[in-house]
Amino acid sequence: MNFVATKTRVSNRGIAPDTFLIELVAWGKEAPEEIFAPNSNPADIYALIAPTLGPWTNLEHRRAALLEEMRVHAGFESSWHWNEGVDITNETSKAHITGQETGIFQVSFDSTWIDNKAMQPFAIERGIGSAGSFIPQMKSDHKLAMEYYARLIRVSIAWAGPLKRREIIPWLSRAAVSEFEKLLAA
């Protein structure tokens, strides 16, 4: 795979490694369509990124735009480190295992409780129904981490500081979306 636009710098976090981009594209090719389909949720990630990366032309465009959002957000949260651990500056996270951020997207087990436990059935079905199973799996099972994250940001973005504060917006790239579209079609 030839990465150009998807290798642009993200804030002071650096540039996404090829290994992450390869895994992201591979996941994007096989991820269920329902993850990218329109819905009426006003807290959905697409509502946040539409002014920058939209309007959406088709499902493939939506898929590529979500991969671009994931590229940028992973940079903000962990500098693309799959094994990233708890935020040591967050006293609440450190005190409660259910709130400990984990993995490349820095999700925590308590995200399964968002929106009347919307993610809980998915977590249980995938064997991450407890904080003790969730934390290591978000680090080691990259496909699971990407799917969990993508489904979670379709439910709510309120849990993620860089999304809530719109810090990712200036780093999103239409050129990267176009590149992801080509890579997904290859």
N, C-alpha and C positions, 0 to 999 in steps of 0.2 A: 504494500500500500504506500502511496506517495502522499505524505501530509505536508501541506503548505499553509493554507489559511488556518487550519486547526492547530498549528504550531505557534500561533501568536501569543505573546505574553499576556498573562492575567495578573493585573495589578502588580504587587510586589512579590507575587507567589512564584513566578517563573513561567516555564513552558511545559505543557503536558508531555510526558514521555510517550514515545511510540508504543511501548508495551500497554499503557493505559488506553491509548487511542485504538489500537488493534482490538483489545477486549471490548471496548465500547461499541465499535462498529459491528463486531461479531454478535454481540448481544442485541444490538439494534436490528439486525437482520432477522433474528429469530424471535424477538419479543412479541407477545400477543398483540394483535391490532387494537384490542380494547384499551390498552394503556394509552394509545395515542388518539383515540376517537373523541369527537366533541362530546361535551356534557354541559349541563346547565349550572355547574358549581361555580359561584363567583369567587371562591377561594382557590380555584384551580391555577396551576402554574401557567397555563396558556394565557390566562387573563393578564398575568404579569408581563410575559414576554411578547405578547401580540403587538403592542405598539412599536417594538424594536425589530422583531423578526417576522411579523405578519404583514399583510393579511394572509391567511392560510389558503393555499391553492388546492391542496389535496392531502390525503393521508400521509403520503411520502414526505411532503413538505413538513407536516406536523411532526413526523418521526425524526427527521433531520434536525428540526428546531429543538426538540427535546434533548437530542444528543448534544447539541451545542450548549444548551443550558447545563446539562450534566458535566460537560467538560469544564465550563467556567466555575460552576459551584464546587466541584471537587477540588479545583485549585484553591478557591477561597477557604474551604473547610480544612484541607489536609495537605495542600501542595501535592496532591495525587499520591498520597501514601495510604495504601490499603490497610496497614496495621496501626493507623493513628489511634491513640487512646483518649482517655477522658481529658476534657479541657481543665488543665490544672489551675486556671484562673477563676473557675466557676466553683465556689464553695458548695453550692447546693448539689451540683453534679458529683462532686467528690464525696459528699456525705451519703448519697443514696444510690445504690447500684442501679435502680430502675431509671435513673436520670443520667447515667454515665454515657457520654457521647462515645461513639465507637466507629472505627472504619473510615473509609475515604470520604463519605458524606456526613460523618459525625452525627448520625442518628442515634437515638437512645431508645431503650425498650419502652419507656413511657409514651413513645409515639404511637404505640398500639392502642392507647386510650383516647386518642384524638377523635373528635367527631363521633361520640358515642361508640367508641371502640371499633371504628371502621376497619382498622388494619388487623384487629385481633384474629378473625377467622383465617386470614392469610398466614399470619404468624404461626398459629397452631398447626395449620395444614402443612406448613413447611418445616416444622420441628424447631421453631424459634419462639415458642410460647412462654418462655421464662427469660428473665434477664441473664441467667446463667448460661443459657443456650444461645440467646440472641447476640451477646457481645462477641464471642469468638467467631460465630458464623458470619457476622457482618464484616469481619476481617479476612476470613479464609475462603468463603464461598462468594467469589466476585459476581457471578451471575445472579445469585440470590440477593446480594447487596444492591445491585443495579435495579433489579425488578422491585424490590421492597421500596427503595428510594423513589423510583418512578411512580409507583402506585401511591405512595404517601403524598407526593407533591401534587397529585391529582385530587387528593382529599383536602389538603391544607398546606399552606406555605408559612403559616404563622409561627411554627416551631423553629424556623431557620433564620437566624439573624441576617445573613447576607441577602436573603430573599426579602424578608420583612423590610429591611432598610434600603432595598433596591441597589445594593452595592454591586451586584453582578451586572446590572444593565449596561454600563459603559463598556464592558468587556465582551459583550455578546457581539458576534460578527455574522452579518448576512453572507459574507464570502465563505465563512466556515460552514454555514448551513448548506450552501450550494455544494461545497466540497463533500460534506456528509451525504448529501443526496446522491452524488456520483458514486461515492464509496459503497453506499447501501445498494445501489443498482448493479454494481460490478459482480 
